[in-house]
Amino acid sequence: MYPSVFMVKAITEQAKDWVDENLQLEDWQWLGDMFSVEWRYIEDLESGMEGDGLVRGTDYEVVYG
C-alpha cells in the first residue's frame, strides 16, 4: 500500500531556500517544520530538488505518513 501523504522537511538553508523559491505552500500544509505533499506529487518534487543539487537525507528528509 502506498501512503497518501508524505511529510517533507528541508534541513539545510539551501533546501529551505529551494522550497521558498519553488513551491507555493498553503498554511494548512505545514506541521511544525515539515510540509505535506500528496503521493502523486512526491516523485516530481524529489526530482526537482535533486535536479537542483539537493540530496535526500542530507538536505531534506521525506517521512511516509
PyMOL Python script that loads the backbone (N, CA, C, O; Angstrom):
from pymol import cmd

cmd.read_pdbstr("""\
ATOM      1  N   MET A   1       0.844  -1.179   0.000  1.00  0.00           N
ATOM      2  CA  MET A   1       0.000   0.000   0.000  1.00  0.00           C
ATOM      3  C   MET A   1       0.886   1.237   0.000  1.00  0.00           C
ATOM      4  O   MET A   1       1.861   1.305   0.748  1.00  0.00           O
ATOM      5  N   TYR A   2       0.560   2.189  -0.812  1.00  0.00           N
ATOM      6  CA  TYR A   2       1.324   3.424  -0.962  1.00  0.00           C
ATOM      7  C   TYR A   2       0.719   4.489  -0.062  1.00  0.00           C
ATOM      8  O   TYR A   2      -0.497   4.682  -0.089  1.00  0.00           O
ATOM      9  N   PRO A   3       1.526   5.191   0.737  1.00  0.00           N
ATOM     10  CA  PRO A   3       0.981   6.245   1.597  1.00  0.00           C
ATOM     11  C   PRO A   3       0.296   7.328   0.766  1.00  0.00           C
ATOM     12  O   PRO A   3       0.703   7.589  -0.366  1.00  0.00           O
ATOM     13  N   SER A   4      -0.724   7.950   1.310  1.00  0.00           N
ATOM     14  CA  SER A   4      -1.429   9.003   0.569  1.00  0.00           C
ATOM     15  C   SER A   4      -0.830  10.377   0.809  1.00  0.00           C
ATOM     16  O   SER A   4      -1.034  11.293   0.013  1.00  0.00           O
ATOM     17  N   VAL A   5      -0.086  10.528   1.912  1.00  0.00           N
ATOM     18  CA  VAL A   5       0.527  11.814   2.235  1.00  0.00           C
ATOM     19  C   VAL A   5       1.958  11.577   2.702  1.00  0.00           C
ATOM     20  O   VAL A   5       2.243  10.643   3.452  1.00  0.00           O
ATOM     21  N   PHE A   6       2.835  12.436   2.244  1.00  0.00           N
ATOM     22  CA  PHE A   6       4.222  12.422   2.676  1.00  0.00           C
ATOM     23  C   PHE A   6       4.505  13.745   3.380  1.00  0.00           C
ATOM     24  O   PHE A   6       3.922  14.775   3.045  1.00  0.00           O
ATOM     25  N   MET A   7       5.391  13.706   4.344  1.00  0.00           N
ATOM     26  CA  MET A   7       5.847  14.916   5.008  1.00  0.00           C
ATOM     27  C   MET A   7       7.296  15.144   4.601  1.00  0.00           C
ATOM     28  O   MET A   7       8.116  14.226   4.627  1.00  0.00           O
ATOM     29  N   VAL A   8       7.595  16.380   4.225  1.00  0.00           N
ATOM     30  CA  VAL A   8       8.938  16.725   3.768  1.00  0.00           C
ATOM     31  C   VAL A   8       9.519  17.774   4.708  1.00  0.00           C
ATOM     32  O   VAL A   8       8.847  18.737   5.078  1.00  0.00           O
ATOM     33  N   LYS A   9      10.774  17.571   5.086  1.00  0.00           N
ATOM     34  CA  LYS A   9      11.469  18.520   5.959  1.00  0.00           C
ATOM     35  C   LYS A   9      12.726  18.997   5.248  1.00  0.00           C
ATOM     36  O   LYS A   9      13.603  18.199   4.919  1.00  0.00           O
ATOM     37  N   ALA A  10      12.809  20.293   5.016  1.00  0.00           N
ATOM     38  CA  ALA A  10      14.029  20.893   4.487  1.00  0.00           C
ATOM     39  C   ALA A  10      14.990  21.057   5.659  1.00  0.00           C
ATOM     40  O   ALA A  10      14.648  21.689   6.659  1.00  0.00           O
ATOM     41  N   ILE A  11      16.178  20.497   5.541  1.00  0.00           N
ATOM     42  CA  ILE A  11      17.140  20.510   6.640  1.00  0.00           C
ATOM     43  C   ILE A  11      18.119  21.675   6.507  1.00  0.00           C
ATOM     44  O   ILE A  11      18.312  22.444   7.449  1.00  0.00           O
ATOM     45  N   THR A  12      18.725  21.799   5.346  1.00  0.00           N
ATOM     46  CA  THR A  12      19.745  22.831   5.147  1.00  0.00           C
ATOM     47  C   THR A  12      19.126  24.144   4.691  1.00  0.00           C
ATOM     48  O   THR A  12      17.989  24.180   4.221  1.00  0.00           O
ATOM     49  N   GLU A  13      19.886  25.215   4.834  1.00  0.00           N
ATOM     50  CA  GLU A  13      19.423  26.521   4.354  1.00  0.00           C
ATOM     51  C   GLU A  13      19.189  26.479   2.848  1.00  0.00           C
ATOM     52  O   GLU A  13      18.251  27.099   2.346  1.00  0.00           O
ATOM     53  N   GLN A  14      20.041  25.749   2.125  1.00  0.00           N
ATOM     54  CA  GLN A  14      19.883  25.618   0.677  1.00  0.00           C
ATOM     55  C   GLN A  14      18.527  24.980   0.351  1.00  0.00           C
ATOM     56  O   GLN A  14      17.833  25.429  -0.562  1.00  0.00           O
ATOM     57  N   ALA A  15      18.156  23.945   1.090  1.00  0.00           N
ATOM     58  CA  ALA A  15      16.869  23.279   0.856  1.00  0.00           C
ATOM     59  C   ALA A  15      15.705  24.185   1.243  1.00  0.00           C
ATOM     60  O   ALA A  15      14.689  24.222   0.549  1.00  0.00           O
ATOM     61  N   LYS A  16      15.848  24.909   2.337  1.00  0.00           N
ATOM     62  CA  LYS A  16      14.789  25.835   2.756  1.00  0.00           C
ATOM     63  C   LYS A  16      14.594  26.930   1.721  1.00  0.00           C
ATOM     64  O   LYS A  16      13.462  27.301   1.409  1.00  0.00           O
ATOM     65  N   ASP A  17      15.697  27.449   1.186  1.00  0.00           N
ATOM     66  CA  ASP A  17      15.607  28.455   0.128  1.00  0.00           C
ATOM     67  C   ASP A  17      14.940  27.879  -1.113  1.00  0.00           C
ATOM     68  O   ASP A  17      14.137  28.553  -1.758  1.00  0.00           O
ATOM     69  N   TRP A  18      15.273  26.626  -1.452  1.00  0.00           N
ATOM     70  CA  TRP A  18      14.682  25.976  -2.624  1.00  0.00           C
ATOM     71  C   TRP A  18      13.160  25.881  -2.456  1.00  0.00           C
ATOM     72  O   TRP A  18      12.406  26.183  -3.382  1.00  0.00           O
ATOM     73  N   VAL A  19      12.726  25.465  -1.283  1.00  0.00           N
ATOM     74  CA  VAL A  19      11.287  25.349  -1.012  1.00  0.00           C
ATOM     75  C   VAL A  19      10.617  26.717  -1.160  1.00  0.00           C
ATOM     76  O   VAL A  19       9.573  26.832  -1.801  1.00  0.00           O
ATOM     77  N   ASP A  20      11.213  27.745  -0.569  1.00  0.00           N
ATOM     78  CA  ASP A  20      10.644  29.097  -0.647  1.00  0.00           C
ATOM     79  C   ASP A  20      10.549  29.594  -2.089  1.00  0.00           C
ATOM     80  O   ASP A  20       9.578  30.256  -2.458  1.00  0.00           O
ATOM     81  N   GLU A  21      11.546  29.279  -2.895  1.00  0.00           N
ATOM     82  CA  GLU A  21      11.613  29.779  -4.273  1.00  0.00           C
ATOM     83  C   GLU A  21      10.786  28.967  -5.267  1.00  0.00           C
ATOM     84  O   GLU A  21      10.373  29.492  -6.301  1.00  0.00           O
ATOM     85  N   ASN A  22      10.541  27.691  -4.964  1.00  0.00           N
ATOM     86  CA  ASN A  22       9.939  26.807  -5.959  1.00  0.00           C
ATOM     87  C   ASN A  22       8.555  26.274  -5.641  1.00  0.00           C
ATOM     88  O   ASN A  22       7.883  25.744  -6.525  1.00  0.00           O
ATOM     89  N   LEU A  23       8.120  26.400  -4.409  1.00  0.00           N
ATOM     90  CA  LEU A  23       6.829  25.833  -4.024  1.00  0.00           C
ATOM     91  C   LEU A  23       5.884  26.924  -3.533  1.00  0.00           C
ATOM     92  O   LEU A  23       6.309  27.917  -2.941  1.00  0.00           O
ATOM     93  N   GLN A  24       4.624  26.725  -3.784  1.00  0.00           N
ATOM     94  CA  GLN A  24       3.582  27.600  -3.254  1.00  0.00           C
ATOM     95  C   GLN A  24       2.775  26.778  -2.261  1.00  0.00           C
ATOM     96  O   GLN A  24       1.821  26.091  -2.626  1.00  0.00           O
ATOM     97  N   LEU A  25       3.176  26.863  -1.006  1.00  0.00           N
ATOM     98  CA  LEU A  25       2.549  26.053   0.033  1.00  0.00           C
ATOM     99  C   LEU A  25       1.529  26.879   0.804  1.00  0.00           C
ATOM    100  O   LEU A  25       1.719  28.070   1.054  1.00  0.00           O
ATOM    101  N   GLU A  26       0.453  26.216   1.167  1.00  0.00           N
ATOM    102  CA  GLU A  26      -0.592  26.829   1.991  1.00  0.00           C
ATOM    103  C   GLU A  26      -0.267  26.593   3.466  1.00  0.00           C
ATOM    104  O   GLU A  26       0.456  25.656   3.806  1.00  0.00           O
ATOM    105  N   ASP A  27      -0.795  27.432   4.321  1.00  0.00           N
ATOM    106  CA  ASP A  27      -0.548  27.289   5.761  1.00  0.00           C
ATOM    107  C   ASP A  27      -0.952  25.914   6.279  1.00  0.00           C
ATOM    108  O   ASP A  27      -0.286  25.356   7.150  1.00  0.00           O
ATOM    109  N   TRP A  28      -2.044  25.367   5.744  1.00  0.00           N
ATOM    110  CA  TRP A  28      -2.536  24.084   6.247  1.00  0.00           C
ATOM    111  C   TRP A  28      -1.616  22.920   5.893  1.00  0.00           C
ATOM    112  O   TRP A  28      -1.741  21.841   6.472  1.00  0.00           O
ATOM    113  N   GLN A  29      -0.694  23.122   4.950  1.00  0.00           N
ATOM    114  CA  GLN A  29       0.224  22.047   4.569  1.00  0.00           C
ATOM    115  C   GLN A  29       1.365  21.869   5.566  1.00  0.00           C
ATOM    116  O   GLN A  29       2.063  20.856   5.534  1.00  0.00           O
ATOM    117  N   TRP A  30       1.557  22.838   6.441  1.00  0.00           N
ATOM    118  CA  TRP A  30       2.664  22.801   7.386  1.00  0.00           C
ATOM    119  C   TRP A  30       2.275  22.133   8.697  1.00  0.00           C
ATOM    120  O   TRP A  30       1.187  22.361   9.226  1.00  0.00           O
ATOM    121  N   LEU A  31       3.161  21.320   9.206  1.00  0.00           N
ATOM    122  CA  LEU A  31       3.054  20.735  10.542  1.00  0.00           C
ATOM    123  C   LEU A  31       4.430  20.927  11.173  1.00  0.00           C
ATOM    124  O   LEU A  31       5.352  20.151  10.922  1.00  0.00           O
ATOM    125  N   GLY A  32       4.557  21.954  11.983  1.00  0.00           N
ATOM    126  CA  GLY A  32       5.868  22.298  12.534  1.00  0.00           C
ATOM    127  C   GLY A  32       6.790  22.757  11.418  1.00  0.00           C
ATOM    128  O   GLY A  32       6.476  23.697  10.688  1.00  0.00           O
ATOM    129  N   ASP A  33       7.940  22.081  11.289  1.00  0.00           N
ATOM    130  CA  ASP A  33       8.902  22.449  10.248  1.00  0.00           C
ATOM    131  C   ASP A  33       8.847  21.524   9.035  1.00  0.00           C
ATOM    132  O   ASP A  33       9.768  21.511   8.218  1.00  0.00           O
ATOM    133  N   MET A  34       7.760  20.744   8.918  1.00  0.00           N
ATOM    134  CA  MET A  34       7.570  19.862   7.772  1.00  0.00           C
ATOM    135  C   MET A  34       6.313  20.268   7.020  1.00  0.00           C
ATOM    136  O   MET A  34       5.384  20.831   7.599  1.00  0.00           O
ATOM    137  N   PHE A  35       6.293  19.978   5.720  1.00  0.00           N
ATOM    138  CA  PHE A  35       5.098  20.253   4.936  1.00  0.00           C
ATOM    139  C   PHE A  35       4.608  18.974   4.265  1.00  0.00           C
ATOM    140  O   PHE A  35       5.385  18.064   3.977  1.00  0.00           O
ATOM    141  N   SER A  36       3.305  18.929   4.026  1.00  0.00           N
ATOM    142  CA  SER A  36       2.687  17.737   3.453  1.00  0.00           C
ATOM    143  C   SER A  36       2.640  17.818   1.930  1.00  0.00           C
ATOM    144  O   SER A  36       2.482  18.886   1.339  1.00  0.00           O
ATOM    145  N   VAL A  37       2.785  16.635   1.319  1.00  0.00           N
ATOM    146  CA  VAL A  37       2.742  16.505  -0.136  1.00  0.00           C
ATOM    147  C   VAL A  37       1.923  15.263  -0.456  1.00  0.00           C
ATOM    148  O   VAL A  37       2.150  14.201   0.124  1.00  0.00           O
ATOM    149  N   GLU A  38       0.980  15.389  -1.369  1.00  0.00           N
ATOM    150  CA  GLU A  38       0.214  14.221  -1.801  1.00  0.00           C
ATOM    151  C   GLU A  38       1.114  13.236  -2.530  1.00  0.00           C
ATOM    152  O   GLU A  38       2.111  13.626  -3.138  1.00  0.00           O
ATOM    153  N   TRP A  39       0.761  11.970  -2.465  1.00  0.00           N
ATOM    154  CA  TRP A  39       1.566  10.906  -3.049  1.00  0.00           C
ATOM    155  C   TRP A  39       1.838  11.141  -4.531  1.00  0.00           C
ATOM    156  O   TRP A  39       2.914  10.796  -5.019  1.00  0.00           O
ATOM    157  N   ARG A  40       0.892  11.716  -5.246  1.00  0.00           N
ATOM    158  CA  ARG A  40       1.059  11.862  -6.697  1.00  0.00           C
ATOM    159  C   ARG A  40       2.064  12.937  -7.074  1.00  0.00           C
ATOM    160  O   ARG A  40       2.447  13.036  -8.240  1.00  0.00           O
ATOM    161  N   TYR A  41       2.502  13.747  -6.111  1.00  0.00           N
ATOM    162  CA  TYR A  41       3.461  14.821  -6.392  1.00  0.00           C
ATOM    163  C   TYR A  41       4.854  14.569  -5.833  1.00  0.00           C
ATOM    164  O   TYR A  41       5.794  15.281  -6.186  1.00  0.00           O
ATOM    165  N   ILE A  42       5.004  13.581  -4.974  1.00  0.00           N
ATOM    166  CA  ILE A  42       6.273  13.408  -4.262  1.00  0.00           C
ATOM    167  C   ILE A  42       7.430  13.086  -5.209  1.00  0.00           C
ATOM    168  O   ILE A  42       8.534  13.594  -5.013  1.00  0.00           O
ATOM    169  N   GLU A  43       7.208  12.264  -6.220  1.00  0.00           N
ATOM    170  CA  GLU A  43       8.295  11.922  -7.142  1.00  0.00           C
ATOM    171  C   GLU A  43       8.762  13.140  -7.924  1.00  0.00           C
ATOM    172  O   GLU A  43       9.963  13.343  -8.098  1.00  0.00           O
ATOM    173  N   ASP A  44       7.821  13.950  -8.398  1.00  0.00           N
ATOM    174  CA  ASP A  44       8.194  15.168  -9.119  1.00  0.00           C
ATOM    175  C   ASP A  44       8.926  16.146  -8.203  1.00  0.00           C
ATOM    176  O   ASP A  44       9.885  16.794  -8.621  1.00  0.00           O
ATOM    177  N   LEU A  45       8.476  16.251  -6.966  1.00  0.00           N
ATOM    178  CA  LEU A  45       9.127  17.143  -6.009  1.00  0.00           C
ATOM    179  C   LEU A  45      10.576  16.717  -5.791  1.00  0.00           C
ATOM    180  O   LEU A  45      11.491  17.538  -5.863  1.00  0.00           O
ATOM    181  N   GLU A  46      10.775  15.431  -5.526  1.00  0.00           N
ATOM    182  CA  GLU A  46      12.134  14.953  -5.294  1.00  0.00           C
ATOM    183  C   GLU A  46      12.998  15.085  -6.550  1.00  0.00           C
ATOM    184  O   GLU A  46      14.183  15.406  -6.450  1.00  0.00           O
ATOM    185  N   SER A  47      12.437  14.848  -7.698  1.00  0.00           N
ATOM    186  CA  SER A  47      13.193  15.017  -8.942  1.00  0.00           C
ATOM    187  C   SER A  47      13.646  16.459  -9.105  1.00  0.00           C
ATOM    188  O   SER A  47      14.781  16.717  -9.507  1.00  0.00           O
ATOM    189  N   GLY A  48      12.761  17.396  -8.793  1.00  0.00           N
ATOM    190  CA  GLY A  48      13.113  18.805  -8.885  1.00  0.00           C
ATOM    191  C   GLY A  48      14.189  19.192  -7.892  1.00  0.00           C
ATOM    192  O   GLY A  48      15.128  19.914  -8.228  1.00  0.00           O
ATOM    193  N   MET A  49      14.050  18.713  -6.677  1.00  0.00           N
ATOM    194  CA  MET A  49      15.033  19.043  -5.640  1.00  0.00           C
ATOM    195  C   MET A  49      16.398  18.450  -5.993  1.00  0.00           C
ATOM    196  O   MET A  49      17.418  19.135  -5.924  1.00  0.00           O
ATOM    197  N   GLU A  50      16.403  17.191  -6.366  1.00  0.00           N
ATOM    198  CA  GLU A  50      17.662  16.529  -6.695  1.00  0.00           C
ATOM    199  C   GLU A  50      18.251  17.070  -7.997  1.00  0.00           C
ATOM    200  O   GLU A  50      19.472  17.120  -8.149  1.00  0.00           O
ATOM    201  N   GLY A  51      17.402  17.471  -8.928  1.00  0.00           N
ATOM    202  CA  GLY A  51      17.877  18.079 -10.162  1.00  0.00           C
ATOM    203  C   GLY A  51      18.601  19.392  -9.923  1.00  0.00           C
ATOM    204  O   GLY A  51      19.442  19.803 -10.722  1.00  0.00           O
ATOM    205  N   ASP A  52      18.269  20.046  -8.820  1.00  0.00           N
ATOM    206  CA  ASP A  52      18.926  21.297  -8.450  1.00  0.00           C
ATOM    207  C   ASP A  52      20.042  21.085  -7.427  1.00  0.00           C
ATOM    208  O   ASP A  52      20.528  22.035  -6.814  1.00  0.00           O
ATOM    209  N   GLY A  53      20.440  19.821  -7.254  1.00  0.00           N
ATOM    210  CA  GLY A  53      21.612  19.525  -6.436  1.00  0.00           C
ATOM    211  C   GLY A  53      21.360  19.178  -4.986  1.00  0.00           C
ATOM    212  O   GLY A  53      22.313  18.977  -4.234  1.00  0.00           O
ATOM    213  N   LEU A  54      20.101  19.102  -4.565  1.00  0.00           N
ATOM    214  CA  LEU A  54      19.816  18.738  -3.177  1.00  0.00           C
ATOM    215  C   LEU A  54      19.880  17.222  -3.014  1.00  0.00           C
ATOM    216  O   LEU A  54      19.569  16.474  -3.941  1.00  0.00           O
ATOM    217  N   VAL A  55      20.282  16.781  -1.836  1.00  0.00           N
ATOM    218  CA  VAL A  55      20.468  15.355  -1.576  1.00  0.00           C
ATOM    219  C   VAL A  55      19.528  14.915  -0.461  1.00  0.00           C
ATOM    220  O   VAL A  55      19.513  15.488   0.629  1.00  0.00           O
ATOM    221  N   ARG A  56      18.742  13.880  -0.766  1.00  0.00           N
ATOM    222  CA  ARG A  56      17.843  13.330   0.248  1.00  0.00           C
ATOM    223  C   ARG A  56      18.670  12.751   1.388  1.00  0.00           C
ATOM    224  O   ARG A  56      19.659  12.054   1.158  1.00  0.00           O
ATOM    225  N   GLY A  57      18.263  13.043   2.611  1.00  0.00           N
ATOM    226  CA  GLY A  57      18.978  12.561   3.785  1.00  0.00           C
ATOM    227  C   GLY A  57      20.029  13.535   4.279  1.00  0.00           C
ATOM    228  O   GLY A  57      20.438  13.475   5.439  1.00  0.00           O
ATOM    229  N   THR A  58      20.468  14.428   3.414  1.00  0.00           N
ATOM    230  CA  THR A  58      21.434  15.460   3.799  1.00  0.00           C
ATOM    231  C   THR A  58      20.766  16.825   3.810  1.00  0.00           C
ATOM    232  O   THR A  58      20.826  17.548   4.805  1.00  0.00           O
ATOM    233  N   ASP A  59      20.124  17.176   2.687  1.00  0.00           N
ATOM    234  CA  ASP A  59      19.468  18.482   2.561  1.00  0.00           C
ATOM    235  C   ASP A  59      17.995  18.453   2.954  1.00  0.00           C
ATOM    236  O   ASP A  59      17.449  19.447   3.434  1.00  0.00           O
ATOM    237  N   TYR A  60      17.367  17.315   2.746  1.00  0.00           N
ATOM    238  CA  TYR A  60      15.942  17.194   3.070  1.00  0.00           C
ATOM    239  C   TYR A  60      15.623  15.749   3.439  1.00  0.00           C
ATOM    240  O   TYR A  60      16.359  14.824   3.096  1.00  0.00           O
ATOM    241  N   GLU A  61      14.519  15.582   4.140  1.00  0.00           N
ATOM    242  CA  GLU A  61      14.026  14.261   4.530  1.00  0.00           C
ATOM    243  C   GLU A  61      12.595  14.092   4.069  1.00  0.00           C
ATOM    244  O   GLU A  61      11.846  15.065   3.982  1.00  0.00           O
ATOM    245  N   VAL A  62      12.216  12.867   3.775  1.00  0.00           N
ATOM    246  CA  VAL A  62      10.836  12.544   3.433  1.00  0.00           C
ATOM    247  C   VAL A  62      10.355  11.505   4.439  1.00  0.00           C
ATOM    248  O   VAL A  62      10.974  10.458   4.629  1.00  0.00           O
ATOM    249  N   VAL A  63       9.229  11.828   5.077  1.00  0.00           N
ATOM    250  CA  VAL A  63       8.631  10.919   6.055  1.00  0.00           C
ATOM    251  C   VAL A  63       7.340  10.400   5.458  1.00  0.00           C
ATOM    252  O   VAL A  63       6.507  11.181   4.998  1.00  0.00           O
ATOM    253  N   TYR A  64       7.169   9.093   5.459  1.00  0.00           N
ATOM    254  CA  TYR A  64       5.962   8.496   4.933  1.00  0.00           C
ATOM    255  C   TYR A  64       4.870   8.604   5.974  1.00  0.00           C
ATOM    256  O   TYR A  64       5.078   8.246   7.133  1.00  0.00           O
ATOM    257  N   GLY A  65       3.730   9.086   5.581  1.00  0.00           N
ATOM    258  CA  GLY A  65       2.670   9.276   6.571  1.00  0.00           C
ATOM    259  C   GLY A  65       1.448   8.680   6.114  1.00  0.00           C
ATOM    260  O   GLY A  65       0.436   8.736   6.813  1.00  0.00           O
TER     261      GLY A  65
END
""", "prot")
cmd.dss("prot")
cmd.show_as("cartoon", "prot")
cmd.util.cbc("prot")
cmd.orient("prot")
